[in-house]
Amino acid sequence: MSDLVSILDGNTFLVSDDRGDIEPAPDSPTGLFSFDTRFLSTWVLTLGGERLHLLSADDAHSYQSQFFLAPGEPMHDLDTRVSLMRHRWISEGLAEQLTVFNHSRETIRLTVRVAMGTDFADLFEIKNVQPKQGRVTAEPGHNELRLVYQRAGFRRESLITSSTDAQVDAEGMTFHIRIGPHDEWNTLLHVAAVIRDTKGRDARAVLPLIGDRTPQVILAEQQELIDRAPKLGCDCGPLAGAYRRSLNDLAALRYQSITIGVRLIAAGLPWFMTLFGRDSIFTSLQILPFLPDLVPPTITILAGLQGTRVDDFRDEEPGKILHELRYGETAGFEEQPHSPYYGGADSTPLFVILLDEYERWTGDGRLVRQLEAQTRAALAWIDTYGDLLGTGYVWYRTRNPTTGLPNQCWKDSPDAITRADGGLPGFPRATCEIQGYAYDAKIRGARLARKFWNDPDYADRLEREAAELKARFNRDFWVDDGEYYALALDPEGRPVDALTSNIGHLLWSGIVDESRAGRIAEHLVGPRLFSGWGVRTLATGQSRYNPVGYHVGTVWPFDNSIIAWGLRRYGYREEAGRICEAILSASQHFGGRLPEAFAGYQRSLTEYPVQYPTACSPQAWSAGTPLLLLRVMLGLEPQQEHLIIDPMVPEGMGRIELLDIRGRWGTVDALGRSRGPHDPSRGH
């Protein structure tokens, strides 16, 4: 997506080409989107019937962009009488200020046209192109064009208006303009994305956080959030740039649920602008030391939407935490099960982990007491519905073979759970990292039960079960001839023996025997898994290894942040520092914004990390990665009413200073410095 330009604000985002145009492309995520529906699929500017070429573009802010354009073909001696500027921002849809400049000494007459249209595609229909079931109509009016989609009670509208006189037809607006010498002409085009409820009312009109959102309002709102984060001072330029960009992206990714009315962090643009169980939990864990007040809404909403029944279509089970929540047409008509969908086996134990980690940072025992029933239900799910085969492990197999997810772990692509020889195991599957999450959830649940729920017997039971799980896991998942943990168990209990990055999550969870932790650390920073830019999802030498395969060889920044945290937990500080340095060095090649994933080529092969072609950017848990890496390097760990600070800054990074870290202790500052001399090349 390197040639695409995106802007976003909460619920709404736009993806265009580098001239600002949107051309019809059924299988491409270009267009104006809101709540899983594409409200514009055509938005093409012409002058005198001709397309324009780009002079310069500015997309430094997440919510607005500017394009400077000129007619004709770009030439060395370009001398045009006319240039154009498109300034656009997100505002209950899209606002675009279109300005035409006359640089000549004569009055000129021009015809400006903006072709407009939409297919009202659901995001799932873009990924898997299929015909629409409803009807699209166009209603030209006075300086406005209303595009309407109707399917039974499902109605969406794009209302496009112009601030100046336009000739409006069903396919766009034409402006016949006259501009004096060295003068300009402009118009403000606005596209309102209207969502009608079953009674015909604009469903978004009742949302208190959506209103007249000018660029100034959006900037002030984002800055207010950024100002609450700790202040970073450091010698390392890539770290400083990544920290700034991460805070900006996290602010931009906040959205308001149309059914719940609170601000949450969306998982990522363009495909995942909604609440995800796993992604939202990991992002919350990453940002806790920096933006703790963003975490309770996520915990509360996930608890409120916890499964209460057995529903095969949605993979719902009592106690289970959702995987994904969607608002579009296919979810509304139950052509997809995402309203919400529960097809993730890891979200439920991760929910318990997040609640405990949140209390450890903030001291908010009230929320722990408030969510006692939901937390107990989540822990019960681990041992009941989660243990499909009654073996003491968490397994997954979709209840919905038609539209359910086959792989219900974070590596959810079809070929991700593979044997070393490339064979794919049957279902159900028990991936290793989920067992680690279950172990950690039991340990943390025991702490909550003992301290907040006055139930020591339950706490003792959870700790006993955790110890049994740890012993059982270290027996059944260990691959003797490779000295690492298997990726998964197959239905017969046999190890799925691929060497993967998942073993780093095991360190984070604490399920790894101390005697084996050193060998796991060696694998993680060894040549088969570590590319120099980060830990690959699948090791070289495995049959399905592919450096540009989604989960079979790429490097995922979020994955690496959890791995670094796990290495640090077991005392492998230098190894954790190597991963921190690698990911932060990679970030500068992406303008400070870490993508969802990038290729797993060896660092010595190229001087830059190679882009993965369809990676989401920005993505929440990638934006959270530099924050968690900061926590790892500074050794930040809450301990009752105190914050432990035990820095281990990688060699050459120089000084790192983090001021005003909020928590149950009030605010504290942390300072770390690398042992070796500062490398000036890392400060620019």
N, C-alpha and C positions, 0 to 999 in steps of 0.2 A: 504493500500500500504506500510505497514511497512517493508516488505522484499524486496522492490524494491529500486533501486538506480538510481537517475536521474542526468543528467548534461545538461546544456543548455547555449546557447549564442545566444540571439536575435531570429533569425528566426528558429533556429534548436535546437532540443533537443533529448536526448536518454534516454530511460528507460529500465533498465536491472534487472536481479535478483542479489542477493548479491554476486554472483561469477563473475558477469560481462557478463553472458550469456543472450542471447535472444532466447527463444524457441517459436516455432509457436503457437500462441494463437489468433485466429480470433477476439475474443470479449474482449481482454485485451489490454490496452494502452502500451504494451511493444514494443520496436523497436526504430528505428531511424526515426525521423519525421522532415519534413521541409515544410512549406507552406501547411499544412493540408494533406500531403501525407506521408505514411509510406514507407521509402526507404530501410529499413532492417526489416524483420520479423524473420529472423534466423541468429544467430551469436553465435555458440557454439564451445568452445575450448575443445579439447581432447588431451591426451598424451598416445600414444600407444593404442588408441581406448577406453581409459577410461576417464570418467569425473573426474574433480578435485574438491577438497574441499577447502574452504576458511580458510586461516590463519588469515588474517587481511585485512581491507579495509579502505581507506581514501577518503572521499568525502567532505572535509572541504571547497573546493572551488566549486562554482556553475558550472564552465565550465570544470572541469577536475576531474578525480577520479583515484585511484590506487587500485589494488587488488593483494594480495600476496596469492599464491595458492600452493598446494602440491598434489601429486597423492596418491591414496589409501584412506582408511577410517581413520578418525581422531581417534587416540588412545592415551592413557596416555603416552606411551613410544615411541611416534612417532620419528623415526630416518630415515629420507629419504635422499637419495643421490641427489635428484633433487627438486628444487622449481622453481616457475614461477612468473613473475610479469607482470601485464597488466597495462600500464599507458595510459590513453585515454583522449582526449580532443576534443572539437568541433572546426572544422576548415573546413569551406565550406562543411560540412558533418561531418565525423568522422575520427580522426587520432588515431591509437592505436599502441603503441610501445610494442611489445611482447618480453620478455626476459626470457630465460631459463638458470638457474644456475646449474652447476655441482659442488656439494660439496664434491665429492669423489676424491681419489688419482689416479683414472684410467680414461682413455678416454672412453666415452660412446656414443652409437648411439641410437637415438630416432626418433620416428615419431610423428610430431606435425600436427594436423589437425584443421582447422577452417571451420566448416560447414556454408555456406552462402546462403541466399535466401531472397526473398521479395515477398509480395503479392500486393505491391503498393496500399494498402487500403486507401481510403479516411477516414478521421476521423468519418464522419457520418456512413460509412459502418462498422466501428468497433463498434460503439454504437448499430447499428441495422444491424447485419450480413446479407449480401446479396451477390450473385455471381457477379463477375466482368463482365463488358460488353466488355472489350478489351482483348488483348492477351499479355501474358508475355513470353518473350524469353530470353534465356541465351546464351551469346557469349564468350566462353573461348578464351583467347589469351595468349601471352607471359607475364607471371607474372601479368596478369590482367584478371578480369572477369567483363563483361558488362551485366547487367540485364536491360531489356528494356520493358516498357509498352507502348502500342500504342492503342489508340481508336480514330479513325478519326484524327482530328488535335491535339488531346491531347496526349502529349508524355512526359514521365518521364523516367529517367535513373539512375541507381546506377552503378557507375564505381569504381570497387574495384581493387586496385593495391598493389603490394608488393615490398619492396625495395631489397629483396633477391630472389633467384631462388625458384620457387614454381611449384609444379605439379598441374595444374589448370584443373578443370572439371566443369560441369554445376552446381554443388552443393557445390563448395567450393575450398579450397586450401589445399594441403598437403605438408609438409616440412620434408624431410629426412635429419636429421642433425647429425653432429659429433661434440662433445664438449670435449676439452682436460681437464686434471685434474684442478680442481678449476678455471675453465674458464666459459665463458658464450657465448650464442648465442642470437642474436636478429634480428628482422625484424620490419619494419614500415609498417603497413597496413593503407591504406587510402581509405575511401569511399566518393566519390564525389556525392552529390545529385544534379542531373542535371535536370533543368526545361526547356523544349523546348517551344518556342512560336510557333505560327501557321506557321511561316516561317522557323522553324527548328533551330533558334538561341537559344543559352543559355540565357534565359531571365534574369538570375541573373548577367551575365557578365557586364550589364550596370549599376548595382547598385554601387555607389561610396563608400559605407561604408562596402562592403563585399570584402574581399581580403584575403591575406595570414595571417590569424588570429592565431598566435601562442599563447600559454598560457601567454607569457610575454606581448604581445600586448593587449590581453583581460584584463589582470590584470591591466595594466597601464591605459587603458580606463575606467575601472570601478573605479579605485582609483581616477582618475581625477574627476569623478562625485561625489564620496563620499566626496572628499576634499572640494567641494563647499557647502556642507551642514553645518549647524551650529554645533559647537562642544559641546558635552554633557559631563558634569561632574555631578555625582550623587552618593549618598550612596546606592542606591537601585540596587542590582545586576541584578534582572530580567529586570528592565528598561534598564540598560546599555546594557545587552545582546540582548534584543529585538530591541533596536535602531540600534545597529551595524548590526544585521541580516537583519533588514528591509531595510537599505540602500543598503546592498549587494544584496538582492533579487530584489529590484527595479532597480538596475543597470543591473542585469542579465536579467530581463524581458523586457528590451528595444529591440525592433525589428525594422527592416526596411521594410516598405510596398513595395511589389514588383511592385505596380502600381503607387505609389506616391513618393517614394524616400526620405522619412524623417524618423527619429527615433521616434517611439511611444512606449508606454508601453503596452505589451500584458496583457490580463486579468488573465491568470493563466495556470499552467501546471497540467495535460497533455491535457485537453480538450479545453482550451480557449486561445491558443497562437495566439491571433489576437486582432483586435480593437473591443471593445464593447462600445456602447453608454453609457449606465448606468454605467457599471463598470469603464470605463475610466474616466468618469466625477467624480464619487465619489473618485477615486484614486487621481485625480487632486486636488480635494478639500482638501483631507487629506494632500497632500505633499506641498501645496502652501507655508507655512512658511519655508519650508526646501529646496525645489528644484524648485523654481518658474519658472526657465527657461525651465523645462520639460513640462510646461502646454500649452504654445501657440501652439505647433504643434498639440496637441489633439483638441483644440478649432478650429483651422483653418481647419483641415481635416474634422471634423464633420460638419462644416459650408459648406465646399466645396462639401460634399456628401449629403447635405440636400435634402429631397424629393421635387420634382418639378411637379409631376403628380400623378394621381390616377392609381395605378398598384395593382390589387387584388392579384396577385401571390406573390409579395414582401411586401404586406401590406404598400405600399408606398402611401403617401399623400403629397400635397404641404405644405411645412413648417416643415414637420416631420423630426426629427433627427434619424439616423439609430440606429438599435439595435445591428447588428452583421455583420461583413465583412469576407467572406471566399474566399479561392483561389483554393480549391480542385476540383476534378473531378465532384462531384455531383452538386456543384454550377455552374461549367462551362457548364454542360449539362442541367441545369435548372431542375434537379431532386430534388434539394433543393433551396429555394428562397434566398440564402444568398450572393447575389452578387451585392449590399448588401441587407440585410433584414431589414425591418423597424418595426418589430413586438414588439415594446415596447412603452407603453403609457407614460412612465415617462421620457424618455431621452430628450424629447423636452423642458419641463419646466426646467429640470435640466441643460440644455445647457445655458439657460438665467441666471440661478443662478450662474453657474461657471464663465461666462464672467464677471458678476458684481463683484463677489468675487475676481477674478483675478485683475481687475482694482483697487479695494480697497486696495489690497496688494502692487501692483507694480506701480500704477499711469500710466499704459500704456493706455492712452486715444486713442492713434492711432489705436490700435486694435479694440476698441469699435466703433470708427467712421467707420473703414474699414468694420465691420460686421453689420452695421446698418440694411441693407435690410434683412439679414438672421435672425437677432434677432427679427425684426418686424414680419417676416414670422412665426417664432416659436411662438410668442405671439398670432398671428392670428389663428394658428392651434388650440390652447387651446380652443378658443371660437367657432370654426367652426367644422372641422373634429373631433376634440377631444370630442366635446359635441354631442355625437351620438343621444341622446334623447331630446336635447333642454331644459335641466333642469338646466343648469348652472354648471354642473359637467363634469369632464373628465371621459369618459367611454372607455372601450375597448371590442372589439369583432373582431376576425381575419376575414379578407376578404378571407382568403385561408383556408378553412376547411380541405384540404387534408394534407398539410405540414406546415401550419402556427401554431404559438404558441397559444394555447387557453388562457393561463394566461399571460398577457403582463405587469406584474408588477415584482418587484424583487423576490417575492416569486412565481416562475413560474412553480412549479411542479403541477401535476394534482389535488392533494388533499389539496393544500395550502390555498385556499380561501374557508373556511368552516364555517358553523354555529356552535354554541356551542354544539348543539346536533349531530353534524357530517354531517348534510345535506349539499349538495353542491348547491349553487344558480345557476340560469341560466345566460345566456349572453344576453346583455352586462352587465359588472360589473364595478362599480366605487369604487376602493379601497381608503381607507381613506388617505393614505400617499400621493397619487398622487394629491389629492385636496390640501393638504398642499404645495406640490411643486408648484402647479399652483398659489396658493395665493402668495407665496414667489417670484415667477417669475414676477408676476404683480407689486409687490412692488419694486423689483429691476429694472424691466424694466422702471418703472416710473422715478427712479433716473437717469438711463442712458439717457432717453429721455430729461429730464430737463437739465442735466449737459452737455451732449455731442451732442445731436441731435437738440438742440434749438427748441424743440417742447413741450411747457408747456401744451398745450391743450391735447395732447396725454397722457402726464404724469398724468394730472388730471383725465382723463378718466380711466386709468389703476388703479389709487389709489381708485377711486370710485368703480370700479368693484371688486377690492380686498376686500374692506370693505363689499360689498354685499355678496361676496363669504364666507367670514368669518362668517357673521351672519347666512347665510343660512346653512352653514356646522355645526355650533354649535347647530342649531335647529334639523337638520335631522339625524345627525350621533350619537347623544348622546343616550346612553343606560341608561335609568333612574334607572332601578333596579340593575344595576351593577356599575353605576357611572364611566363609561369609554366610549371611542368612539368605535363605531362598526368598524369591519374590513373593511366593504364595504357596498354598497347598491346593492340590486338585481334589475332586470329590472322594477319591480313595485315600486321601491323606498323604499322598506322595508329594515331595518338594518340587515346585516349579523353579528350576535351578538357575534362572538368569541372574546375572550380577547387575544390579541397578542402584540408582540413587536412593531408593526407598530405605536402604540400610541406615542412611543418615537420620531419617525420621525416628528410627528405633533408638538411636542415641538420645535424641531430644525427649523421647517418652520415658527413658530410664529402664526399659525392659531388658537391655543388654547386660549380660554378666560382665562384671569388671574384668575377668580374665580374658575376655574376648574383645573388649573395646579397642585395644591397641591395634589388633588386626583389622578391625572395621575402619579405624582412622587411616591406616595405611592404604586400604583399598580406595577410600574416598579421595585422597590426594595423590593416588598412584596414577600412572600413565593411562590405564584403561578407562578410568572414570573421569579423571581431571584433565580438562582440555587446555588449561592455562587461563581460560576466560571463566571457568566455573566447572562444576560437576555435571557430567552428562547424565541424562535420564537412563540410558542403557550403555553398558560398557562396550568398548571396541572388542572385537573378537566374538561377540555374540551374533548368531546367525541373522537376526533381524536388525542389527545395528545400521543406522542410517543417520548421518550428521544433520540431515534436514527432515528427519522423520519426527512427527509431532511429539510422541512420547518414547521414541526408540533411538535417541541419540542427540536430541537438542539439549540446550542448557536453559533451564527455567530459573530466573532470578529468585522467585518466591521459594522454590525448592531449596536453593542454595542458602537462603537466609535461615531456614529451619535446620539444615545440615550444620551450618556454622554454629547455631545455638546449641545443637546436640553435641558437637565436638567440644564446645566450651564447657558444657555440663559435666563431661567426663574428664575434664582437665587437659584436653588437647588444644591448648591456647594458640600455639604457633600454627597448627593445621587450620584452626578456625580463622586465624589472621590471613592465611594464604587465600582462603575463599573470599574473605572480605575484600582483600586487595584486588583479586581477579574481577569480581563483579563490579566494584567501583571503577576500576580501570575501563571495563567494558562500557559503563554508563556514559562516559564522556564521548563515545563514538555514536551515541544516540541522543546527543544534546541534553544529557542529564536524565532523560526519561527512559527508564528501562522498559523494554517491551515485554509482552507475555513470555516469549521464548526467542532464542536465537540459535544459530547453527552450532553444532558441536565440533567443528573443525579445530584442529590443534592450533594453539596460539602461534607457534613457530612457523606455521604455514602461511599465515596472513598477518598483517600489521593491525588488523581491525576485526572485530567480531562480525560475522556474516549474518545479515538479516534473514529471519524466517519470513516467507512471503506473505502469510496471512495472519501474523501475530496481532492480537489486540493491543492497542496503544491509544490512550493510556489504559492501564489495567490496575485495579485496586491493589491486589497483593504484590504486583511488581512495584507500584508506587510505595507500598509499605516496606519494601525490602531494604532500602538504605537506612530507614529508621531502625529496623531490627539489627542490622549490621552495626550501627552505632552502639546499640545496647550491648552487643556482643563484645565489641572492641573496648568499651569502657567498663565491662564487667558489672553491669547494673543488675542488682538482684534484691528484691524486697525481702526484708527479714523482720517480721513483726512491725514495730513502729519505726524502723530504720531502713535506709537504703544502703546496701553494701555497694561499694565502688572499688573494683579491682581491675584496673586497666591493663590491657595488653595490646598496644597499638602496633600494627605491622611495621617492620623496618622501612624507613624512608618516608613515612607519612607525616612525621613531625608532630606538632601539637594538635590535640583535639580538646576543645573546651565546650561543655554543654551547660548552659546556665538556666536556672529556674525549672528544675525537673519537679513536676507536681506529683503529689501522692499523699498517703496517710500521714507522712512526716512533715507536711507543709511543702516547702520548696527547698531543694538543695542544688548545689553545683557539682559538676564532675569534671576532672581534668586528667588527661592522659597524654603521654609523650612516647614516641617510638625510641627504642634504644639506640639505633643507628643514626647517622647524620641524615637530616632532611634532604630528600632528593628534590632539587628545584623543579625538575620536569613534572613533578606531581602537584605542583602548586599553581599550575597554569592551565 
